[in-house]
Amino acid sequence: MVQVEFTIYPFQEGNSPPPHAQAAIDVLRTSGLDVEVGPLSTTVSGPADEVFDSIRAAQSAAVAAGAERIVVRVEVVR
């Protein structure tokens, strides 16, 4: 099991995520994994292979929607 937290830049002011962050969130929500959206980052947890595949797809969606930088933190959960 792993937990991956990621932050997508640039930030935008407002009450909802910017389009590039929302694109990543939308991909992750269809994965069936545990997804927690916070004010500055999103966390996804589950089996390593599934999380890494989902994160890869989410990153691609975010870049296609205008993301300029994505910072990722991976933690192994035992």
Secondary structure by P-SEA (a helix, b strand, c coil): cbbbbbbbccccccccccaaaaaaaaaaaacccccccccccccccccaaaaaaaaaaaaaaaaaacccbbbbbbbbcc
